[in-house]
Amino acid sequence: MIDNATIAAIATPAGEGGIGVVRISGNDAAGIAQRVFHRVGRPLELKSSPSHRLHFGRIVDPATGDLIDEVLLGWMASPRTYTKEDTVEISCHGGPVPLQETLRVILESGARHAEPGEFTLRAFLNGRLDLTQAEAVLNVIGARTAETLRLAVSDLSGDLSRRLEPANAALVSLLAYLDASADFPDDEIETSDIDLGLTAAGEALADVVAGSNAGMLLRDGVRIALVGRPNVGKSSLLNALLRSDRAIVTPIAGTTRDVIAETINLQGIPATLLDTAGIVDTDDVVERIGVERSRQALATAAAIVFVLDGSEPPQAGDLDLARLLTGRPIDQQTPVAIVRNKSDLDAIADLSPVTGLLPDAPVVPVSAVTGTGLTDLESTLVAALRGSAAPEARPALISARQRAAVERALRHIRDARDAHAAGIPQDLLATSVRAALHAVGEVTGEDVDESVIQEIFSRFCIGK
């Protein structure tokens, strides 16, 4: 999967910035860099110069002698590099033209343009990273909150591999015992506790699966729908949660006619707030479209904030919406939090006709005007979301592919445990243990198909 070509690519995002970086990696990285880089004062021989040093100079087109840019060149000799290959990183001025022109002369001097994720792929194939660490790179880049970043960086340092290691070690030991018992039936082989080994492996893998729901919550985020009849303060609540005036707020009912989506950091969880149009019966064509989109938002939301005007008794529209939420199918019954809005007003209405229909929904007094109760509302939503994602489990930022492999390993362990309890011969028992070990190896990269590796790294950007 890896050739001997020296690869190069722009490693910084498109657009204008203070600095942009062109990265070169491979056996001829030094030679190619020297063809286009001219150090002021005296020539530079990278191979004989100290590693991990910066050099000031100019990028010059070898074919024409034209000056392209003044740059800093970083030289890093293998194996102490990201790819474990000789690496050069050239820091140019951060406009698209100097970067593209620098890359052009590097490619014309013998480098091949890198494929998406090829630098990280080489780091994996050269043993710099295992597959869990390589996939963690994507999570680091895509982190949307500080909590997600913390977990992703932990996995980049090998945390997920360490969590899988007890299962891997138990399965390897158990398989060695089973194979030896089958191959040398007449020899005295030290007895191994099969049930104990299977239990140890199963517990380690089950812990990762339990934490995956919380991890997916932190990585992928959630959609939270703000619903209620017109003019109860949904848009004001959205603005208050965003700490900015995003939605138009007027005393006129029905100002919001479409779903407005905005993202916030909800105590470490990336959340998209959906400010919906009031769900009412209407003859207005445009308003009907908004109501239908509001219903769609209800169906896809991970949590629902039901906003009531706490200064007046519930209206028919409030009761209709409460009945709609109560009547949802079991598979669509997401957590509901009731917001008693306008709590800053003196009038305190009896909301029991609505709350009685949703007895499990917590009621949070909030003033979208003064901000009172917003922190309580955020904590209530986080508790509800984490409660559906095994709150006692340590979060694990695993992908759908990784989770499927871990769950497959757990199934094989259960099969092995059932087979052992049924007295099935140990050589057949080894088949399930070997399959479980293979599944764990798919996660770490010790036993994974080339097509899977190609699919994983195709999701990376060019230059990483």
C-alpha positions as CSV (number, residue, x, y, z in Angstrom):
1,M,0.0,0.0,0.0
2,I,3.0,2.3,0.2
3,D,5.4,3.1,-2.6
4,N,8.9,4.7,-2.5
5,A,7.7,8.0,-3.9
6,T,8.4,11.2,-2.1
7,I,5.0,12.9,-1.6
8,A,4.1,16.6,-1.1
9,A,1.0,18.6,-0.4
10,I,-0.3,21.8,1.1
11,A,-1.0,21.0,4.8
12,T,-3.0,24.1,5.7
13,P,-6.6,25.0,4.8
14,A,-7.5,26.8,1.6
15,G,-7.8,30.6,1.8
16,E,-5.7,33.5,3.0
17,G,-3.8,33.4,6.3
18,G,-0.7,34.6,8.0
19,I,1.2,31.3,7.2
20,G,0.7,28.3,5.0
21,V,2.6,25.1,5.1
22,V,3.8,22.7,2.3
23,R,4.8,19.3,3.6
24,I,7.2,16.9,1.9
25,S,7.8,13.3,3.1
26,G,9.9,10.5,1.7
27,N,13.4,9.3,0.9
28,D,14.2,12.2,-1.4
29,A,12.5,15.0,0.7
30,A,15.9,16.6,1.4
31,G,17.0,16.5,-2.2
32,I,13.8,17.9,-3.6
33,A,13.7,20.7,-1.0
34,Q,17.3,21.7,-1.9
35,R,16.4,22.0,-5.6
36,V,13.8,24.8,-4.8
37,F,15.1,26.3,-1.5
38,H,18.0,28.8,-1.5
39,R,19.4,29.7,1.9
40,V,20.7,33.3,2.2
41,G,24.5,33.4,2.6
42,R,25.5,29.8,1.8
43,P,24.2,26.6,0.3
44,L,22.2,24.2,2.6
45,E,23.0,20.4,2.8
46,L,20.0,19.1,4.7
47,K,21.2,15.5,5.1
48,S,24.3,16.6,6.9
49,S,22.7,19.4,8.9
50,P,21.2,18.9,12.4
51,S,17.6,17.6,12.4
52,H,14.6,19.5,13.7
53,R,16.0,22.9,12.7
54,L,14.5,25.9,10.9
55,H,16.3,27.6,8.0
56,F,15.4,31.0,6.5
57,G,15.6,31.3,2.8
58,R,13.8,31.6,-0.5
59,I,11.8,29.4,-2.8
60,V,13.1,29.7,-6.4
61,D,11.7,28.1,-9.6
62,P,14.7,26.0,-10.8
63,A,13.5,26.2,-14.4
64,T,13.4,30.1,-14.6
65,G,15.3,31.3,-11.5
66,D,12.2,33.4,-10.5
67,L,11.8,34.1,-6.8
68,I,8.5,32.7,-5.5
69,D,8.5,33.5,-1.8
70,E,10.6,34.0,1.4
71,V,10.0,31.1,3.7
72,L,11.1,29.1,6.7
73,L,12.2,25.5,6.0
74,G,11.9,22.9,8.7
75,W,14.1,19.8,8.3
76,M,13.2,16.6,10.3
77,A,15.3,13.5,9.7
78,S,13.7,10.1,10.0
79,P,12.7,8.3,12.1
80,R,11.7,11.1,14.5
81,T,9.0,12.5,12.2
82,Y,5.2,12.1,11.8
83,T,5.6,9.6,9.0
84,K,8.9,8.1,10.3
85,E,10.4,9.3,6.9
86,D,12.6,12.3,6.1
87,T,10.3,15.3,6.2
88,V,10.5,18.9,5.2
89,E,7.9,21.5,6.1
90,I,8.0,24.8,4.3
91,S,6.2,27.8,5.9
92,C,5.2,30.2,3.2
93,H,3.2,33.4,3.3
94,G,-0.4,32.2,3.7
95,G,-2.0,33.2,0.4
96,P,-3.1,30.6,-2.1
97,V,-0.7,31.7,-4.9
98,P,2.6,31.4,-3.0
99,L,1.5,28.0,-1.6
100,Q,0.4,26.7,-5.0
101,E,3.5,28.0,-6.7
102,T,5.7,26.5,-4.0
103,L,3.9,23.1,-4.4
104,R,4.2,23.3,-8.2
105,V,8.0,23.6,-8.2
106,I,8.3,20.9,-5.6
107,L,6.2,18.5,-7.7
108,E,8.2,19.5,-10.9
109,S,11.4,18.7,-8.9
110,G,10.4,15.0,-8.4
111,A,7.7,14.8,-5.7
112,R,4.3,13.1,-6.2
113,H,1.2,14.9,-5.0
114,A,-0.1,13.2,-1.8
115,E,-3.4,11.3,-1.8
116,P,-6.0,12.2,0.9
117,G,-4.6,11.0,4.3
118,E,-1.4,9.6,2.8
119,F,0.9,11.2,5.4
120,T,-1.1,9.6,8.2
121,L,-1.4,6.4,6.2
122,R,2.4,6.2,6.0
123,A,2.6,6.9,9.8
124,F,0.4,3.9,10.3
125,L,2.1,1.6,7.8
126,N,5.6,2.6,9.2
127,G,4.5,1.8,12.8
128,R,4.4,5.4,14.0
129,L,0.6,5.0,14.9
130,D,-1.7,2.1,15.2
131,L,-5.1,2.2,13.5
132,T,-6.9,3.6,16.6
133,Q,-4.5,6.4,16.8
134,A,-4.7,7.1,13.1
135,E,-8.5,7.3,13.3
136,A,-8.1,9.6,16.4
137,V,-6.4,12.1,14.1
138,L,-9.7,12.7,12.4
139,N,-11.5,13.2,15.7
140,V,-8.8,15.7,16.8
141,I,-9.3,17.7,13.5
142,G,-13.1,17.5,13.7
143,A,-13.4,18.2,17.5
144,R,-16.2,20.7,18.1
145,T,-15.8,21.1,21.9
146,A,-12.9,21.1,24.3
147,E,-14.2,17.8,25.9
148,T,-14.3,16.1,22.5
149,L,-10.8,17.3,21.8
150,R,-9.6,16.0,25.2
151,L,-10.9,12.5,24.4
152,A,-9.5,12.6,20.9
153,V,-6.0,13.6,22.0
154,S,-6.1,10.9,24.6
155,D,-6.9,8.3,21.9
156,L,-4.2,9.8,19.7
157,S,-1.8,9.0,22.6
158,G,-3.0,5.4,22.5
159,D,-5.8,5.4,25.2
160,L,-8.3,3.3,23.1
161,S,-5.6,0.7,22.3
162,R,-4.8,0.5,26.1
163,R,-8.4,-0.1,26.8
164,L,-8.5,-2.9,24.3
165,E,-5.2,-4.4,25.5
166,P,-6.7,-6.5,28.4
167,A,-9.1,-8.2,26.0
168,N,-6.4,-8.8,23.4
169,A,-4.0,-10.2,26.0
170,A,-6.7,-12.5,27.5
171,L,-7.7,-13.8,24.1
172,V,-4.1,-14.4,23.0
173,S,-3.3,-16.3,26.1
174,L,-6.5,-18.3,25.9
175,L,-6.0,-19.1,22.2
176,A,-2.4,-20.2,22.9
177,Y,-3.6,-22.6,25.6
178,L,-6.4,-24.0,23.4
179,D,-4.2,-24.5,20.4
180,A,-1.4,-26.2,22.5
181,S,-4.0,-28.5,24.1
182,A,-5.2,-29.5,20.6
183,D,-1.8,-29.9,19.0
184,F,-0.1,-31.7,22.0
185,P,-2.9,-33.7,23.7
186,D,-0.4,-36.1,25.3
187,D,1.8,-33.4,26.9
188,E,1.2,-31.9,30.2
189,I,0.1,-28.3,29.5
190,E,-0.5,-25.9,32.4
191,T,-4.3,-25.6,32.8
192,S,-5.9,-22.2,31.9
193,D,-9.2,-21.0,33.4
194,I,-11.2,-20.6,30.1
195,D,-14.2,-18.9,31.8
196,L,-11.9,-16.4,33.6
197,G,-10.2,-15.5,30.3
198,L,-13.4,-15.1,28.4
199,T,-14.9,-13.0,31.2
200,A,-11.9,-10.7,31.3
201,A,-12.0,-10.1,27.6
202,G,-15.7,-9.6,27.6
203,E,-15.7,-7.0,30.4
204,A,-13.0,-5.0,28.7
205,L,-14.8,-4.9,25.4
206,A,-18.2,-4.3,27.0
207,D,-16.8,-1.2,28.8
208,V,-15.7,0.2,25.4
209,V,-19.1,-0.4,23.9
210,A,-20.9,1.1,26.9
211,G,-18.8,4.3,26.6
212,S,-19.3,4.5,22.8
213,N,-22.8,6.1,23.2
214,A,-21.4,8.9,25.3
215,G,-18.5,9.2,22.9
216,M,-20.7,9.5,19.9
217,L,-22.7,12.1,21.8
218,L,-19.6,14.2,22.2
219,R,-18.2,13.7,18.7
220,D,-21.3,13.8,16.6
221,G,-23.5,16.2,18.7
222,V,-27.3,16.3,19.0
223,R,-30.3,18.1,17.6
224,I,-32.5,19.8,20.2
225,A,-35.9,21.1,19.1
226,L,-37.5,24.2,20.7
227,V,-41.3,23.7,20.3
228,G,-44.4,25.5,21.5
229,R,-47.3,27.4,20.2
230,P,-46.7,30.8,18.6
231,N,-45.5,33.7,20.7
232,V,-44.5,31.8,23.9
233,G,-40.8,32.9,23.5
234,K,-39.1,30.1,21.6
235,S,-37.0,32.6,19.5
236,S,-36.2,34.6,22.6
237,L,-35.0,31.4,24.3
238,L,-32.9,30.5,21.3
239,N,-31.2,34.0,21.4
240,A,-30.7,33.7,25.2
241,L,-29.1,30.2,24.8
242,L,-26.9,31.5,22.0
243,R,-26.0,34.6,23.9
244,S,-26.7,36.6,20.7
245,D,-29.7,37.9,18.7
246,R,-30.0,35.3,16.0
247,A,-33.7,34.9,15.6
248,I,-36.2,37.8,14.9
249,V,-38.3,38.5,18.0
250,T,-41.5,40.6,17.8
251,P,-44.8,40.7,19.7
252,I,-46.5,39.4,16.5
253,A,-47.4,35.7,16.7
254,G,-46.0,33.5,14.0
255,T,-42.8,35.5,13.3
256,T,-40.8,32.3,12.9
257,R,-42.1,30.5,9.8
258,D,-39.2,28.1,9.2
259,V,-36.8,26.1,11.3
260,I,-33.8,28.1,12.4
261,A,-30.7,25.9,13.3
262,E,-27.8,27.2,15.3
263,T,-25.0,25.3,17.1
264,I,-23.9,25.8,20.7
265,N,-21.5,24.1,23.1
266,L,-23.9,22.5,25.6
267,Q,-21.5,21.8,28.5
268,G,-19.1,19.9,26.2
269,I,-21.8,18.4,23.9
270,P,-22.0,20.0,20.4
271,A,-25.8,20.8,20.1
272,T,-27.8,22.2,17.2
273,L,-30.8,24.1,18.5
274,L,-33.8,24.1,16.2
275,D,-36.1,27.0,16.7
276,T,-39.3,25.8,15.1
277,A,-42.4,27.5,13.8
278,G,-45.4,27.3,16.2
279,I,-47.3,24.0,15.5
280,V,-50.9,25.2,14.8
281,D,-53.6,24.6,12.3
282,T,-53.4,27.3,9.6
283,D,-54.7,28.1,6.1
284,D,-51.5,30.1,5.3
285,V,-49.5,28.1,2.7
286,V,-46.1,29.3,3.9
287,E,-47.0,28.8,7.6
288,R,-48.2,25.3,6.8
289,I,-44.8,24.4,5.3
290,G,-43.1,25.8,8.5
291,V,-45.4,23.7,10.7
292,E,-44.5,20.6,8.7
293,R,-40.8,21.3,9.0
294,S,-41.4,21.7,12.8
295,R,-42.9,18.2,12.9
296,Q,-39.9,16.8,11.0
297,A,-37.6,18.5,13.5
298,L,-39.5,16.8,16.4
299,A,-39.0,13.4,14.7
300,T,-35.2,13.9,14.4
301,A,-34.4,15.6,17.6
302,A,-32.4,13.9,20.4
303,A,-34.2,16.1,23.0
304,I,-37.2,18.5,23.0
305,V,-37.6,21.7,24.8
306,F,-41.3,22.4,25.2
307,V,-41.7,26.2,25.8
308,L,-44.7,27.4,27.7
309,D,-45.7,31.0,28.6
310,G,-45.5,30.8,32.4
311,S,-47.4,34.1,32.8
312,E,-50.8,32.7,31.6
313,P,-52.8,29.5,31.8
314,P,-52.2,26.9,29.1
315,Q,-54.0,27.5,25.9
316,A,-55.5,25.0,23.5
317,G,-52.4,25.0,21.4
318,D,-50.3,24.0,24.4
319,L,-52.5,21.1,25.2
320,D,-52.6,19.9,21.6
321,L,-48.8,20.0,21.5
322,A,-48.5,18.1,24.8
323,R,-50.9,15.4,23.4
324,L,-48.7,15.2,20.3
325,L,-45.6,14.7,22.3
326,T,-47.4,12.1,24.5
327,G,-48.7,10.2,21.6
328,R,-45.4,9.6,19.9
329,P,-44.3,6.0,19.0
330,I,-42.0,4.4,21.5
331,D,-39.0,4.6,19.2
332,Q,-39.5,8.4,18.9
333,Q,-39.9,9.2,22.6
334,T,-36.9,11.4,23.1
335,P,-36.4,13.3,26.4
336,V,-38.7,16.3,26.9
337,A,-37.9,19.3,29.2
338,I,-40.7,21.8,29.9
339,V,-39.6,25.4,30.1
340,R,-41.8,27.8,32.1
341,N,-40.8,30.9,30.2
342,K,-41.3,34.5,31.4
343,S,-40.5,33.6,35.0
344,D,-39.4,37.2,35.5
345,L,-43.1,38.3,35.4
346,D,-45.1,38.4,38.6
347,A,-47.9,36.3,37.2
348,I,-47.5,32.6,37.9
349,A,-49.9,30.4,36.0
350,D,-51.0,26.9,36.8
351,L,-49.4,24.7,34.1
352,S,-50.6,21.4,35.5
353,P,-53.0,20.7,32.6
354,V,-49.9,20.4,30.4
355,T,-47.4,19.0,32.9
356,G,-49.9,16.3,33.9
357,L,-49.8,15.0,30.3
358,L,-46.0,14.8,30.5
359,P,-45.3,13.7,34.1
360,D,-41.8,12.5,33.4
361,A,-40.7,15.9,31.9
362,P,-38.8,18.2,34.3
363,V,-40.1,21.7,34.5
364,V,-37.4,24.5,34.4
365,P,-38.4,28.1,35.2
366,V,-36.6,30.4,32.7
367,S,-36.6,34.0,31.8
368,A,-35.3,34.5,28.2
369,V,-35.1,38.2,29.0
370,T,-33.0,38.2,32.1
371,G,-31.2,34.8,31.5
372,T,-32.5,33.4,34.8
373,G,-32.6,29.6,34.7
374,L,-30.6,29.1,31.5
375,T,-27.8,27.2,33.3
376,D,-30.4,25.0,35.0
377,L,-32.0,24.3,31.6
378,E,-28.6,23.4,30.1
379,S,-27.8,21.1,33.0
380,T,-31.2,19.4,32.7
381,L,-30.7,18.8,29.0
382,V,-27.2,17.4,29.5
383,A,-28.4,15.1,32.2
384,A,-31.2,13.8,29.9
385,L,-28.8,13.3,27.0
386,R,-26.1,11.6,29.0
387,G,-28.7,9.5,30.8
388,S,-29.6,7.9,27.5
389,A,-25.9,7.2,26.9
390,A,-24.8,5.1,29.9
391,P,-23.6,7.9,32.2
392,E,-21.6,5.6,34.3
393,A,-19.5,4.5,31.4
394,R,-16.2,6.2,30.5
395,P,-16.7,7.8,27.0
396,A,-15.1,6.2,24.1
397,L,-14.7,8.1,20.8
398,I,-15.1,5.1,18.5
399,S,-16.4,5.0,15.0
400,A,-19.2,2.9,13.7
401,R,-16.7,0.6,12.1
402,Q,-14.8,0.2,15.4
403,R,-18.0,-0.4,17.4
404,A,-19.2,-3.0,14.9
405,A,-15.9,-4.9,15.3
406,V,-16.0,-4.7,19.1
407,E,-19.6,-6.0,19.2
408,R,-18.6,-8.8,16.8
409,A,-15.8,-9.8,19.2
410,L,-18.3,-9.8,22.1
411,R,-20.6,-12.1,20.1
412,H,-17.8,-14.5,19.5
413,I,-16.9,-14.4,23.2
414,R,-20.5,-15.2,24.1
415,D,-20.4,-18.1,21.6
416,A,-17.2,-19.4,23.2
417,R,-18.7,-19.2,26.7
418,D,-21.8,-21.0,25.6
419,A,-19.8,-23.7,23.8
420,H,-17.6,-24.2,26.8
421,A,-20.6,-24.6,29.1
422,A,-22.1,-27.1,26.7
423,G,-18.9,-29.2,26.8
424,I,-17.9,-28.7,23.2
425,P,-14.4,-29.8,22.4
426,Q,-11.7,-27.2,23.0
427,D,-10.4,-27.3,19.4
428,L,-13.8,-26.1,18.2
429,L,-13.9,-23.6,21.1
430,A,-10.7,-22.1,19.7
431,T,-12.6,-21.1,16.5
432,S,-14.7,-18.6,18.3
433,V,-11.8,-17.3,20.4
434,R,-9.7,-16.8,17.2
435,A,-12.6,-14.9,15.5
436,A,-12.9,-12.6,18.6
437,L,-9.2,-11.9,18.5
438,H,-9.5,-11.2,14.7
439,A,-12.3,-8.7,15.4
440,V,-10.2,-6.9,18.0
441,G,-7.3,-6.8,15.5
442,E,-9.6,-5.0,13.0
443,V,-9.9,-2.1,15.5
444,T,-6.2,-1.8,16.3
445,G,-5.0,-2.5,12.7
446,E,-3.2,-5.7,13.5
447,D,-5.7,-7.7,11.4
448,V,-7.5,-5.5,8.9
449,D,-8.2,-5.7,5.2
450,E,-6.5,-3.3,2.8
451,S,-9.9,-2.1,1.5
452,V,-10.9,-1.1,5.0
453,I,-7.6,0.9,5.4
454,Q,-8.2,2.6,2.1
455,E,-11.7,3.6,3.1
456,I,-10.6,5.0,6.4
457,F,-7.8,7.2,5.0
458,S,-9.9,8.4,2.1
459,R,-11.9,10.5,4.7
460,F,-8.8,12.5,5.5
461,C,-8.0,15.8,3.8
462,I,-5.1,16.1,1.4
463,G,-2.0,17.2,3.4
464,K,-2.8,15.1,6.4
